[in-house]
Amino acid sequence: MRISTENHKNPESPSVWRRAIIFGSNALVECASALWLVGRTLSPTILAVAVILLIAYVRHPTMGDIDKKLQHVNSLEDIIMLEQAKRTSSTGNTDLLLIGDSSCLMGIDPKQLSRQLDGIRVDSLCSIAWIGPVGYATMLRHYLEKHEAPTDLVIVLHLAQFNRKIEWDRQTEYIAHAFDKAYRLSKVTEALDYLEHALFDLVNFTSLKGRYKIYYGSAEQLRVAVQYDGSLIDPNTGLEPTLALHARQVNNTKTPCYLSSHALNQPFIDALKELAQAIALVGITKSHLLLSPIPDNAYCGNTNHDHEIAAQTIAAHLDLSPGQVLTTPVVLPNDLFSRSTHLNRWGKEQFTTLLANRLDGVLHKPGATNPQSTRVAK
């Protein structure tokens, strides 16, 4: 006789609901364990993000677009502008001050220049082309608010900015806000800035790209490099020591030219007016103009002539005499360039020596009085 199993239960077997509860409990325990392990692994990142958001909320409860951008300064250009804005206040008095674009920032070594000019104090506030002459004027004025006028001033410009774009004016606005931020810094806020930047690097929010990220490592290290002497190295090419020994001779027959022309457009000329006013605060007779060199593979037959005409035109708009234009080589070997506008490590070294030789005998003696110089009222 077949025994029916319907409604017959094994007293030792758990019910369906009990088995489901046990299974679910085990699953929850395993999920909780997994989340705990993930949380323990990611806790530094989570904490870093939380601290960043807290600092941002406490220090900037309401922020405009530019203020938000300043709060997250990690791109190459932004770091350069903000750190140089800070240095207008933090650096000391100097005998020779450099202002201008990134061809100066990455093409002239202030420390080397100081050594080759008998140890005079040399400092650089060079930044980027986008802020233009108005931005350089702003930086110079802020420097003069905190320091005595330098004994000599050198304005360094590259032809790449002669065809100024209207959209670059946004960067001029940015640098003004950067000064507002830099001048609000106290010891406490400087510490918060450092913490914030370090945390951004920890969670890899830095936007340094390519060779810059490899060479400098992090945005914070790039800041340290700018703070040191207001100078950087363009690491895209030219780090090999052999290039210092085997740089080619200048080849003036290469074509075609790929750089922009030496022609000055109206927005650039208009911007020179404000720079001329700032230069006058230092002293017209103590100021000098220098146009950066270009690589020999960008050489055209009329490059030297165009370079001279552009220099004299700019000098006239800055109220400088033709004799205040520093004549250095217009063209240098392409092997000395990291890109069309930036010298590489070895090019920077060689061009700094060329500039030191040109300045020797031109500069005024440190400490000499300048009847035209003044100090901007705070």
C-alpha positions in Angstrom: 0.0 0.0 0.0 1.4 3.4 -1.1 1.7 5.8 1.8 0.6 9.3 0.9 3.1 12.0 1.7 0.6 14.8 1.5 0.5 16.8 4.7 3.3 14.6 6.0 6.2 16.7 7.2 9.6 15.7 8.4 10.0 17.2 11.9 13.8 17.6 11.3 13.4 19.6 8.0 13.0 23.4 8.3 9.9 24.9 6.7 10.2 26.8 3.4 9.8 30.1 5.2 12.5 29.2 7.7 14.9 28.2 4.9 14.2 31.5 3.2 14.8 33.5 6.3 18.1 31.7 6.9 19.2 32.2 3.3 18.3 35.9 3.4 20.1 36.4 6.7 23.2 34.8 5.4 23.0 36.9 2.2 22.6 40.1 4.3 25.6 39.2 6.4 27.7 38.5 3.3 26.6 41.8 1.7 27.3 43.7 4.9 30.8 42.1 5.1 31.5 43.1 1.5 30.3 46.6 2.1 32.5 46.9 5.2 35.5 45.7 3.2 34.8 48.2 0.4 34.2 50.9 2.9 37.4 50.2 4.7 39.3 50.3 1.4 37.6 53.5 0.1 37.3 55.3 3.4 40.3 57.7 2.8 38.7 58.7 -0.5 35.2 59.1 1.0 36.6 61.1 3.9 38.7 63.3 1.5 35.6 64.1 -0.6 33.6 64.8 2.5 36.2 67.2 3.8 36.5 68.9 0.4 32.8 69.5 0.3 32.8 70.7 3.9 35.6 73.2 3.2 33.9 74.4 0.1 30.6 74.9 1.9 32.1 76.7 4.9 34.4 79.0 2.9 32.2 79.6 -0.1 28.5 79.3 0.8 27.6 81.1 -2.4 29.9 81.0 -5.4 29.8 82.5 -8.9 31.2 80.7 -11.9 34.6 82.1 -11.5 34.7 81.5 -7.8 33.7 77.9 -8.4 36.5 77.6 -10.9 39.0 79.1 -8.4 37.8 76.6 -5.7 38.9 73.7 -8.0 42.2 75.1 -9.3 44.0 72.0 -10.7 44.6 72.7 -14.4 48.0 73.8 -15.5 47.0 77.3 -16.6 44.8 77.9 -13.6 47.6 76.9 -11.2 50.1 79.1 -12.9 47.8 82.2 -12.7 46.7 81.7 -9.1 50.2 80.9 -7.8 51.7 83.9 -9.5 48.9 86.0 -8.2 49.9 84.8 -4.7 53.6 85.5 -5.4 52.9 89.2 -6.1 52.3 89.4 -2.4 54.6 86.7 -0.9 57.8 87.4 -2.9 60.2 90.0 -1.7 61.7 93.2 -3.2 63.8 92.5 -6.3 66.4 94.2 -8.5 65.1 92.7 -11.8 61.5 91.8 -12.3 60.2 89.7 -15.3 56.6 89.9 -16.4 55.0 88.4 -19.5 53.6 85.2 -20.9 54.6 81.5 -20.7 57.4 81.8 -23.1 59.1 83.7 -20.3 57.8 81.4 -17.6 59.3 78.4 -19.3 62.1 80.1 -21.2 64.0 82.2 -18.6 65.5 80.9 -15.4 65.5 83.6 -12.7 68.0 81.8 -10.4 70.4 81.3 -13.3 69.9 84.8 -14.4 70.7 86.1 -10.9 74.0 84.1 -10.8 75.0 85.3 -14.2 74.3 89.0 -13.3 76.6 89.1 -10.3 74.0 87.9 -7.8 71.3 90.6 -8.2 67.9 89.7 -7.0 65.8 88.4 -10.0 62.1 87.4 -9.8 59.5 86.3 -12.3 55.8 86.9 -12.4 55.4 85.6 -15.9 52.2 83.6 -16.5 50.3 82.8 -19.7 49.4 84.6 -22.9 45.7 84.5 -22.3 45.6 87.1 -19.6 47.5 89.4 -22.0 48.9 92.9 -21.3 46.0 93.9 -19.1 46.6 90.8 -16.9 50.3 91.6 -16.7 49.4 95.2 -15.7 47.1 93.9 -13.0 49.9 91.6 -11.6 52.4 94.5 -11.7 50.1 96.8 -9.8 49.4 94.3 -7.1 53.1 93.6 -6.8 53.8 97.4 -6.3 51.1 97.5 -3.6 53.3 95.2 -1.5 56.8 96.0 -2.6 59.2 98.8 -3.7 59.4 99.2 -7.4 62.1 97.0 -9.0 65.3 98.6 -10.2 64.7 97.2 -13.7 61.6 95.6 -15.4 61.6 93.3 -18.4 58.4 92.7 -20.3 58.6 89.4 -22.3 56.1 88.7 -25.0 55.7 86.0 -27.7 54.2 86.7 -31.1 51.6 84.0 -30.5 49.6 86.5 -28.4 49.8 89.3 -31.0 46.5 88.1 -32.6 44.5 88.4 -29.4 41.2 86.7 -29.2 38.2 88.3 -27.6 37.3 85.2 -25.6 40.7 85.5 -23.9 39.3 88.4 -21.9 37.6 85.8 -19.7 41.1 85.0 -18.4 41.7 88.7 -17.6 38.5 88.6 -15.5 39.7 85.4 -13.9 43.0 86.8 -12.8 41.2 89.7 -11.1 39.2 87.2 -9.0 42.4 85.2 -8.4 43.8 88.3 -6.7 40.7 88.6 -4.6 41.2 85.0 -3.5 45.0 85.3 -3.0 44.7 88.5 -0.9 42.1 87.0 1.4 44.5 84.2 2.4 45.5 84.1 6.1 47.6 81.4 7.8 44.5 79.5 8.5 43.1 79.7 5.0 46.5 78.9 3.5 46.5 75.7 5.6 43.0 74.9 4.3 44.1 75.6 0.8 47.0 73.2 1.2 44.7 70.5 2.7 42.1 71.0 0.0 44.7 70.7 -2.8 46.3 67.6 -1.2 42.9 65.9 -0.9 42.1 66.7 -4.5 45.4 65.0 -5.5 44.6 62.0 -3.2 41.3 61.4 -5.0 43.0 62.1 -8.4 41.0 65.1 -9.3 44.1 66.8 -10.7 43.8 67.6 -14.4 47.5 67.7 -15.1 47.9 65.8 -18.4 50.6 64.0 -20.3 54.3 64.8 -19.6 53.4 67.5 -17.0 51.7 64.8 -14.9 54.7 62.5 -15.3 57.3 65.2 -14.7 55.7 67.1 -11.8 53.7 64.2 -10.4 50.8 66.2 -8.9 49.1 69.5 -9.0 50.6 70.3 -5.6 54.1 69.7 -6.8 53.5 72.0 -9.7 52.4 74.7 -7.3 55.6 74.2 -5.3 57.6 74.6 -8.5 55.9 77.9 -9.3 56.2 79.2 -5.8 59.9 78.5 -5.7 61.0 81.1 -8.3 58.1 81.7 -10.6 59.5 79.5 -13.3 58.6 76.1 -14.9 60.1 73.6 -17.3 58.0 72.4 -20.3 58.6 68.7 -20.2 56.9 67.7 -23.4 60.3 67.2 -25.2 63.9 68.0 -24.7 64.7 66.4 -21.3 67.5 64.3 -22.8 70.9 65.6 -21.9 72.3 64.8 -25.4 70.2 67.7 -26.8 72.3 70.1 -24.8 75.4 68.9 -26.6 74.1 68.3 -30.1 71.7 71.3 -30.8 71.7 72.0 -34.5 72.9 75.2 -36.0 70.2 77.6 -37.0 68.8 76.8 -40.4 67.3 79.9 -42.0 66.1 78.2 -45.2 63.4 76.0 -43.7 59.8 76.6 -44.9 56.9 77.0 -44.5 56.2 79.2 -41.5 53.5 77.6 -39.3 53.4 80.2 -36.5 51.1 83.2 -36.5 52.4 86.4 -38.0 54.0 89.3 -36.2 51.0 91.5 -37.1 49.4 93.1 -34.0 45.6 93.1 -34.0 43.5 95.8 -32.4 42.5 94.0 -29.2 46.2 93.4 -28.5 47.1 97.0 -29.2 44.3 98.3 -27.0 45.4 96.1 -24.2 48.9 97.7 -24.3 47.5 101.0 -23.0 46.9 99.6 -19.5 50.2 97.9 -19.4 51.9 101.2 -20.4 50.2 102.9 -17.4 51.5 100.1 -15.0 55.0 100.3 -16.4 55.1 104.0 -15.7 54.6 103.2 -12.0 58.0 101.4 -12.1 59.7 104.0 -14.3 59.8 104.2 -18.1 63.6 104.5 -18.2 64.0 101.4 -16.1 61.8 99.2 -18.3 62.8 97.0 -21.2 60.9 95.0 -23.9 61.9 91.5 -25.0 60.3 89.4 -27.8 60.7 85.7 -27.3 62.6 83.6 -29.9 60.9 81.2 -32.4 62.2 77.8 -33.6 64.2 77.7 -36.8 61.6 75.5 -38.6 59.2 78.4 -38.3 61.6 80.8 -40.0 60.5 82.9 -43.0 62.7 85.1 -45.1 61.2 88.3 -43.5 61.1 87.0 -39.9 63.9 89.2 -38.6 62.4 92.3 -40.2 58.9 91.5 -39.0 60.2 90.8 -35.5 62.0 94.1 -35.3 58.9 96.1 -36.6 56.7 94.3 -34.1 59.1 95.1 -31.2 59.4 98.7 -32.1 55.6 99.1 -32.5 54.9 97.5 -29.1 57.7 99.7 -27.6 56.0 102.8 -28.9 52.6 101.8 -27.5 54.4 101.2 -24.1 56.1 104.6 -24.3 59.5 102.9 -24.5 62.3 104.2 -26.8 63.8 101.9 -29.5 66.9 101.5 -27.4 64.8 99.9 -24.7 64.1 96.9 -26.9 66.4 94.0 -25.9 67.9 92.5 -29.0 68.4 88.7 -28.6 68.4 86.0 -31.4 65.1 86.0 -33.2 65.5 82.3 -34.2 67.0 79.4 -32.2 67.5 75.7 -33.2 64.3 73.7 -33.1 66.0 71.1 -30.8 66.0 73.8 -28.1 62.1 74.0 -28.1 59.6 71.8 -26.4 56.9 73.3 -28.5 56.6 76.3 -30.9 56.1 78.8 -28.0 58.2 77.1 -25.2 61.9 76.4 -25.0 62.8 73.1 -23.4 65.1 72.6 -20.4 68.3 73.1 -22.4 66.8 75.9 -24.5 65.8 77.7 -21.3 69.4 77.4 -20.0 71.0 78.7 -23.3 68.5 81.5 -23.8 68.9 82.7 -20.2 72.6 82.9 -20.8 72.0 84.9 -24.0 69.7 87.3 -22.1 72.2 87.7 -19.2 74.9 88.7 -21.7 72.5 91.2 -23.3 71.5 92.7 -19.9 75.0 93.0 -18.7 75.8 96.7 -18.8 72.2 97.6 -19.6 70.7 97.2 -16.1 70.8 100.0 -13.5 72.8 99.4 -10.4 70.7 97.8 -7.6 69.5 100.4 -5.2 69.8 103.3 -7.6 67.1 105.9 -7.2 64.5 106.3 -9.9 62.8 109.6 -9.9 60.0 108.2 -12.1 59.2 105.2 -9.9 56.6 105.3 -7.3 54.6 102.9 -5.1 51.0 102.3 -5.6 48.8 103.5 -2.7 47.1 100.6 -0.9 
